[in-house]
């Protein structure tokens, strides 16, 4: 009887731990510029940071120097720029602490189960978003009648009554936790995130994990199905960044297969061929405008490669940041940076890693890049192609978007570091157990 109760209690404990772990991983994902993060989590970032600090201080397994070291450097850089320019506060640093902290806790809560649970959660969110997205293409606005959450965005359609007076009707977004319909541009799937290009970071990170890190709990057939699901998710975002990153990851995987002497996986050529055929058929059937706007138009204009307005905004932000780094080698602060990227009625955006290097100083920018990539390059389970693909993924994300610590990407670095720490800490115990066994046999 006691044995039965013990087994039931043990099973119940494991279920509770699994639920807690999934919630932590979901929070980690949500901190990557989701609507939940934008509307709720940013408003409680100080209590979140305090809670993370208490968890880390209360449990030794979270007290790892390397993941936290970049935050200490960021704090010192912030203080130096604050003293020298009086134009930098702790708000951004607090968000960094929350992002790195929640990722560390989500990974270290159960390192051995993290990857499989991350993939399962990502697959659920992707599958749910695809179902709602596809239904919404047939019945626009249907999600607004199903979701209990809705809110207005800070921008919308503008109607000018005359040269002075205008009416602005703000877009209403529906959903929050599982899917968000932004109320505009309904042909693009954003999942729970504020932009399609942010959603694709999660999707391509999942593809990277499946191709290169290969969780042992997932067999080949399931792996192929999951890859198809995540690729479909990328296609539904209609993000040029997403397309380029997906092709890059598959190309790196093909190169790694060739280097190992294996037959190149059929997934990459099938995907590339299917995409080309799909675009060709769409164009031939009279949907050339859709094909051009959705796919080819993301990269080309007037028959050649060119930048759209968002691409020009990134280039402008990068050029401004590089110029400021030359003038302020120890950081310029946000007041100077804000003036440099202002173009009258609008501002340049993106190039976030360069922005941080300009605001906090080039040393901070270089340190973030090294911090993110070091565990990946140190990993023995990843080949050179995978390592270079990860660096490219990170550089693309931090050039085109507005964060340097996207939790849906840096979890790969933190996981590889934490896994190495866990394995290193277990080795002495195994050696001691082995030695004890030898001594017993000798007796």
C-alpha positions as CSV (number, residue, x, y, z in Angstrom):
1,X,0.0,0.0,0.0
2,X,2.8,2.4,1.0
3,X,4.7,1.5,-2.2
4,X,1.6,2.3,-4.3
5,X,1.1,5.7,-2.6
6,X,4.8,6.4,-3.1
7,X,4.5,5.7,-6.8
8,X,1.4,7.9,-7.1
9,X,3.0,10.7,-5.2
10,X,6.1,10.5,-7.4
11,X,4.1,10.5,-10.6
12,X,2.0,13.5,-9.3
13,X,5.2,15.4,-8.4
14,X,6.7,14.8,-11.9
15,X,3.4,16.1,-13.5
16,X,3.5,19.2,-11.4
17,X,7.2,19.7,-12.3
18,X,6.4,19.3,-16.0
19,X,3.6,21.8,-15.8
20,X,5.8,24.3,-14.0
21,X,8.5,23.7,-16.6
22,X,6.1,24.3,-19.5
23,X,4.9,27.6,-17.9
24,X,8.5,28.7,-17.5
25,X,9.3,27.9,-21.1
26,X,6.2,29.8,-22.2
27,X,7.2,32.8,-20.2
28,X,10.7,32.6,-21.8
29,X,9.1,32.6,-25.3
30,X,6.7,35.4,-24.3
31,X,9.6,37.6,-23.3
32,X,10.7,37.7,-26.9
33,X,8.7,40.7,-27.9
34,X,5.2,39.2,-27.7
35,X,2.1,41.1,-27.1
36,X,1.9,39.7,-23.6
37,X,5.4,41.1,-23.0
38,X,4.5,44.4,-24.6
39,X,1.2,45.0,-22.7
40,X,1.8,43.3,-19.4
41,X,5.2,41.9,-18.6
42,X,7.0,45.2,-19.3
43,X,4.8,47.0,-16.8
44,X,5.8,44.5,-14.1
45,X,9.4,44.1,-15.0
46,X,10.7,45.3,-11.6
47,X,8.7,42.7,-9.7
48,X,9.7,40.1,-12.2
49,X,13.4,41.0,-11.9
50,X,13.1,40.9,-8.1
51,X,11.5,37.4,-8.2
52,X,14.2,36.2,-10.6
53,X,16.9,37.5,-8.3
54,X,15.3,35.7,-5.3
55,X,15.0,32.4,-7.2
56,X,18.7,32.7,-8.3
57,X,19.9,33.5,-4.8
58,X,17.8,30.8,-3.2
59,X,18.9,27.9,-5.4
60,X,22.6,27.2,-6.1
61,X,22.0,25.5,-9.4
62,X,21.0,28.8,-10.9
63,X,24.1,30.6,-9.6
64,X,26.1,30.4,-12.8
65,X,28.7,33.1,-13.4
66,X,28.7,33.0,-17.2
67,X,25.0,33.7,-18.0
68,X,25.0,36.6,-15.5
69,X,28.4,38.1,-16.4
70,X,27.0,40.0,-19.4
71,X,24.4,41.6,-17.1
72,X,27.2,42.8,-14.7
73,X,29.1,44.3,-17.7
74,X,25.9,46.0,-18.9
75,X,25.4,47.5,-15.4
76,X,28.9,48.9,-15.4
77,X,28.5,50.3,-18.9
78,X,25.2,51.9,-17.9
79,X,26.8,53.6,-14.9
80,X,29.7,54.9,-16.9
81,X,27.5,56.3,-19.7
82,X,25.1,57.7,-17.0
83,X,27.9,59.5,-15.3
84,X,29.5,60.9,-18.5
85,X,26.3,61.8,-20.4
86,X,23.5,61.8,-17.9
87,X,21.4,60.2,-20.6
88,X,21.0,56.5,-19.8
89,X,18.6,54.9,-17.2
90,X,18.2,51.3,-16.0
91,X,15.0,50.5,-17.9
92,X,16.6,48.6,-20.8
93,X,19.1,46.9,-18.4
94,X,16.1,45.6,-16.3
95,X,14.5,44.1,-19.4
96,X,17.8,42.4,-20.2
97,X,18.0,40.9,-16.7
98,X,14.4,39.6,-17.1
99,X,15.2,38.1,-20.5
100,X,18.4,36.4,-19.5
101,X,17.2,35.4,-16.1
102,X,13.9,33.8,-17.2
103,X,15.9,31.9,-19.9
104,X,18.4,30.7,-17.4
105,X,15.7,29.5,-15.0
106,X,13.7,27.8,-17.8
107,X,16.7,25.9,-19.0
108,X,18.2,24.9,-15.6
109,X,14.8,23.9,-14.1
110,X,15.3,20.6,-16.0
111,X,18.1,20.7,-18.4
112,X,17.6,17.1,-19.6
113,X,13.9,17.8,-20.6
114,X,14.3,21.3,-21.8
115,X,14.7,20.7,-25.5
116,X,11.9,18.3,-26.0
117,X,9.5,20.4,-24.0
118,X,10.5,23.5,-25.9
119,X,9.9,21.8,-29.2
120,X,6.5,20.5,-27.9
121,X,5.4,24.0,-26.8
122,X,6.7,25.6,-30.0
123,X,4.8,23.0,-32.1
124,X,1.6,23.6,-30.1
125,X,1.8,27.4,-30.6
126,X,2.7,27.0,-34.3
127,X,-0.1,24.5,-35.0
128,X,-2.6,26.7,-33.2
129,X,-1.5,29.8,-35.0
130,X,-1.7,28.1,-38.4
131,X,-5.2,26.8,-37.8
132,X,-6.5,30.2,-36.7
133,X,-4.6,31.9,-39.4
134,X,-6.0,29.7,-42.2
135,X,-9.5,30.0,-40.9
136,X,-9.1,33.8,-40.8
137,X,-8.1,33.9,-44.4
138,X,-11.6,32.4,-45.3
139,X,-13.5,34.3,-42.5
140,X,-11.6,37.5,-41.7
141,X,-12.1,38.7,-38.2
142,X,-13.4,35.3,-36.9
143,X,-10.8,35.2,-34.1
144,X,-12.2,38.4,-32.7
145,X,-15.5,36.6,-31.9
146,X,-13.7,33.6,-30.3
147,X,-10.9,35.3,-28.2
148,X,-11.7,36.7,-24.8
149,X,-8.9,39.2,-25.1
150,X,-8.9,42.4,-27.3
151,X,-7.1,45.7,-27.1
152,X,-6.4,48.7,-29.3
153,X,-3.0,49.4,-30.9
154,X,-1.4,52.8,-30.8
155,X,-1.8,53.3,-34.5
156,X,-4.5,52.9,-37.2
157,X,-6.1,54.2,-40.3
158,X,-5.9,58.0,-40.8
159,X,-8.6,59.9,-42.7
160,X,-7.8,63.6,-43.5
161,X,-10.9,65.8,-43.3
162,X,-8.8,68.8,-44.6
163,X,-5.2,69.9,-44.6
164,X,-5.3,70.3,-40.8
165,X,-8.0,68.0,-39.3
166,X,-7.9,64.2,-39.4
167,X,-9.6,61.2,-37.9
168,X,-7.5,58.2,-36.7
169,X,-9.3,54.9,-36.2
170,X,-7.0,52.7,-34.2
171,X,-6.6,49.0,-35.0
172,X,-8.1,46.5,-32.6
173,X,-6.0,43.4,-31.9
174,X,-7.7,40.2,-30.7
175,X,-6.0,37.5,-28.7
176,X,-3.1,37.5,-26.3
177,X,-1.9,34.1,-25.0
178,X,-2.1,31.7,-28.0
179,X,-2.6,33.8,-31.1
180,X,-3.0,37.5,-31.9
181,X,-4.9,39.0,-34.9
182,X,-3.5,42.5,-35.1
183,X,-6.5,43.9,-36.9
184,X,-4.5,44.8,-40.0
185,X,-2.3,42.9,-42.5
186,X,-4.3,39.8,-41.8
187,X,-2.5,37.8,-44.5
188,X,0.6,37.5,-42.3
189,X,0.8,35.2,-39.3
190,X,2.4,36.7,-36.2
191,X,1.6,34.0,-33.6
192,X,1.7,35.7,-30.2
193,X,4.3,38.2,-31.3
194,X,4.1,41.8,-32.4
195,X,5.7,41.3,-35.8
196,X,6.0,38.4,-38.3
197,X,9.8,38.8,-38.3
198,X,9.9,38.2,-34.5
199,X,7.7,35.1,-34.8
200,X,10.1,33.6,-37.4
201,X,12.9,33.7,-34.8
202,X,11.0,31.2,-32.7
203,X,10.2,29.0,-35.8
204,X,13.8,29.0,-37.1
205,X,15.3,28.3,-33.7
206,X,13.0,25.3,-33.5
207,X,14.2,24.2,-37.0
208,X,17.8,24.7,-35.9
209,X,17.2,22.5,-32.8
210,X,15.6,19.7,-34.8
211,X,18.2,19.7,-37.5
212,X,21.4,20.1,-35.5
213,X,20.7,19.4,-31.8
214,X,18.3,16.5,-32.5
215,X,16.5,15.8,-29.2
216,X,16.8,12.0,-28.6
217,X,13.1,11.7,-27.7
218,X,12.0,12.6,-31.3
219,X,12.2,9.9,-33.9
220,X,13.0,10.6,-37.6
221,X,9.3,10.5,-38.7
222,X,8.2,12.9,-36.0
223,X,11.1,15.1,-36.7
224,X,10.2,15.4,-40.4
225,X,6.6,16.3,-39.5
226,X,7.7,18.9,-37.0
227,X,10.1,20.4,-39.6
228,X,7.2,20.6,-42.1
229,X,5.1,22.3,-39.4
230,X,7.7,24.9,-38.6
231,X,8.5,25.6,-42.3
232,X,4.7,26.1,-42.9
233,X,4.8,28.6,-40.0
234,X,7.7,30.5,-41.6
235,X,5.9,30.6,-44.9
236,X,2.7,32.0,-43.2
237,X,4.7,34.9,-41.7
238,X,5.6,36.1,-45.2
239,X,8.8,37.5,-43.6
240,X,11.7,38.0,-45.9
241,X,14.0,37.7,-42.9
242,X,12.3,34.4,-42.1
243,X,12.6,33.0,-45.6
244,X,16.3,33.9,-45.8
245,X,17.0,32.4,-42.3
246,X,15.2,29.2,-43.1
247,X,17.1,28.7,-46.3
248,X,20.3,29.5,-44.5
249,X,19.7,26.9,-41.8
250,X,18.7,24.2,-44.4
251,X,21.7,25.0,-46.5
252,X,24.1,24.7,-43.5
253,X,22.4,21.3,-42.7
254,X,23.0,20.1,-46.2
255,X,26.7,21.1,-46.0
256,X,27.1,19.4,-42.7
257,X,25.6,16.2,-44.2
258,X,28.0,16.3,-47.0
259,X,30.9,16.8,-44.7
260,X,29.9,13.7,-42.6
261,X,29.8,11.7,-45.8
262,X,26.1,11.1,-45.4
263,X,23.6,11.3,-48.2
264,X,22.3,14.9,-48.2
265,X,18.8,15.0,-46.6
266,X,16.0,15.3,-49.1
267,X,14.2,17.9,-46.9
268,X,16.2,20.9,-48.1
269,X,16.0,20.3,-51.9
270,X,12.3,19.3,-51.6
271,X,11.5,22.4,-49.6
272,X,13.4,24.7,-52.0
273,X,11.9,23.0,-55.1
274,X,8.4,23.1,-53.7
275,X,8.7,26.8,-52.8
276,X,9.9,27.6,-56.4
277,X,7.1,25.6,-58.0
278,X,4.5,27.2,-55.7
279,X,5.6,30.7,-56.6
280,X,5.7,29.8,-60.3
281,X,2.2,28.3,-60.2
282,X,0.8,31.3,-58.3
283,X,2.3,33.6,-60.9
284,X,1.0,31.5,-63.8
285,X,-2.5,31.4,-62.4
286,X,-2.8,35.2,-62.4
287,X,-1.7,35.7,-58.9
288,X,1.6,37.3,-59.8
289,X,0.9,40.4,-57.8
290,X,0.4,38.2,-54.7
291,X,3.5,36.2,-55.4
292,X,5.5,39.4,-56.0
293,X,4.3,41.1,-52.9
294,X,4.5,38.1,-50.6
295,X,7.7,36.4,-51.7
296,X,9.8,37.9,-54.5
297,X,8.8,41.4,-53.6
298,X,10.4,41.0,-50.2
299,X,13.8,40.9,-51.9
300,X,13.4,42.6,-55.3
301,X,12.1,45.7,-56.9
302,X,12.0,46.8,-60.6
303,X,13.7,43.5,-61.6
304,X,16.6,43.9,-59.3
305,X,17.6,43.5,-55.6
306,X,16.7,46.5,-53.6
307,X,15.7,47.7,-50.2
308,X,12.1,48.6,-49.2
309,X,11.4,51.3,-46.6
310,X,12.1,49.0,-43.7
311,X,15.4,47.9,-45.2
312,X,16.4,51.5,-45.7
313,X,15.5,52.2,-42.1
314,X,17.8,49.5,-40.9
315,X,20.7,50.7,-43.1
316,X,20.1,54.3,-41.8
317,X,20.2,53.1,-38.2
318,X,23.3,51.1,-38.8
319,X,25.1,54.0,-40.4
320,X,24.1,56.3,-37.6
321,X,25.4,53.8,-35.0
322,X,28.7,53.4,-36.7
323,X,29.2,57.1,-36.9
324,X,28.4,57.5,-33.2
325,X,30.8,54.8,-32.2
326,X,33.7,56.7,-33.9
327,X,32.7,59.9,-32.1
328,X,31.8,58.3,-28.7
329,X,34.0,55.2,-28.2
330,X,32.7,54.8,-24.6
331,X,29.0,55.2,-25.4
332,X,26.9,58.2,-26.3
333,X,23.6,57.5,-24.4
334,X,20.1,57.5,-25.8
335,X,19.7,61.3,-26.1
336,X,22.5,61.6,-28.6
337,X,21.5,58.3,-30.4
338,X,17.8,59.4,-30.6
339,X,18.9,62.7,-32.3
340,X,21.2,60.9,-34.7
341,X,18.4,58.5,-36.0
342,X,15.7,61.1,-36.3
343,X,14.7,61.9,-39.8
344,X,12.1,64.5,-39.2
345,X,8.6,62.9,-38.9
346,X,10.1,59.4,-38.4
347,X,13.1,57.6,-37.1
348,X,15.5,54.9,-38.3
349,X,14.9,51.5,-36.6
350,X,16.6,48.2,-36.1
351,X,20.3,47.4,-36.2
352,X,19.9,46.7,-32.4
353,X,23.4,45.2,-31.8
354,X,25.0,48.3,-33.4
355,X,22.6,50.5,-31.5
356,X,23.7,49.0,-28.2
357,X,27.4,49.3,-29.2
358,X,26.8,53.0,-29.9
359,X,24.8,53.7,-26.8
360,X,26.8,51.6,-24.3
361,X,30.1,51.6,-26.1
362,X,31.7,49.2,-28.7
363,X,33.1,47.0,-25.8
364,X,29.5,46.2,-24.7
365,X,28.4,45.3,-28.3
366,X,31.4,43.0,-28.8
367,X,30.9,41.4,-25.4
368,X,27.3,40.6,-26.2
369,X,28.3,39.0,-29.5
370,X,31.0,36.9,-27.8
371,X,28.8,36.0,-24.9
372,X,26.1,34.7,-27.2
373,X,28.3,32.8,-29.5
374,X,31.0,31.3,-27.1
375,X,28.9,28.4,-25.8
376,X,27.9,27.5,-29.4
377,X,31.5,27.4,-30.7
378,X,32.6,25.5,-27.6
379,X,30.0,22.8,-28.1
380,X,31.2,19.5,-29.4
381,X,27.9,18.3,-30.6
382,X,27.6,21.1,-33.2
383,X,29.6,21.1,-36.4
384,X,31.2,24.2,-38.0
385,X,28.2,24.6,-40.4
386,X,25.8,24.7,-37.5
387,X,28.0,27.1,-35.5
388,X,28.3,29.5,-38.5
389,X,24.5,29.2,-39.1
390,X,23.8,30.2,-35.5
391,X,26.0,33.3,-35.8
392,X,24.3,34.3,-39.0
393,X,20.9,33.8,-37.4
394,X,21.9,36.0,-34.5
395,X,23.4,38.7,-36.6
396,X,20.3,38.8,-38.9
397,X,17.9,39.0,-36.0
398,X,19.9,41.7,-34.2
399,X,20.3,43.7,-37.4
400,X,16.8,43.6,-38.6
401,X,15.0,43.7,-35.2
402,X,15.1,45.7,-32.0
403,X,16.5,43.4,-29.3
404,X,19.9,41.8,-28.6
405,X,18.6,39.2,-26.1
406,X,15.7,37.5,-28.0
407,X,14.9,34.7,-25.6
408,X,13.8,32.5,-28.5
409,X,17.3,32.5,-29.8
410,X,19.7,32.9,-26.9
411,X,18.2,29.9,-25.2
412,X,20.4,27.8,-27.5
413,X,23.6,29.4,-26.1
414,X,22.4,29.2,-22.5
415,X,21.2,25.6,-23.0
416,X,24.6,24.5,-24.4
417,X,26.4,26.2,-21.6
418,X,24.1,24.7,-18.9
419,X,24.2,21.3,-20.4
420,X,28.0,21.4,-20.3
421,X,27.9,22.5,-16.6
422,X,25.5,19.8,-15.7
423,X,27.6,17.1,-17.4
424,X,30.8,18.4,-15.8
425,X,29.2,18.4,-12.3
426,X,28.0,14.8,-12.8
427,X,31.4,13.4,-14.0
428,X,33.1,13.6,-10.5
429,X,30.1,11.8,-9.0
430,X,30.3,9.1,-11.6
431,X,34.1,8.8,-11.0
432,X,33.5,8.6,-7.2
433,X,30.8,5.9,-7.7
434,X,33.1,4.0,-10.0
435,X,36.0,4.2,-7.5
436,X,33.7,3.0,-4.7
437,X,32.7,0.0,-6.8
438,X,36.3,-0.9,-7.5
439,X,37.1,-0.7,-3.8
440,X,34.2,-2.9,-2.9
441,X,35.3,-5.5,-5.5
442,X,38.8,-5.4,-4.2
443,X,37.5,-6.1,-0.7
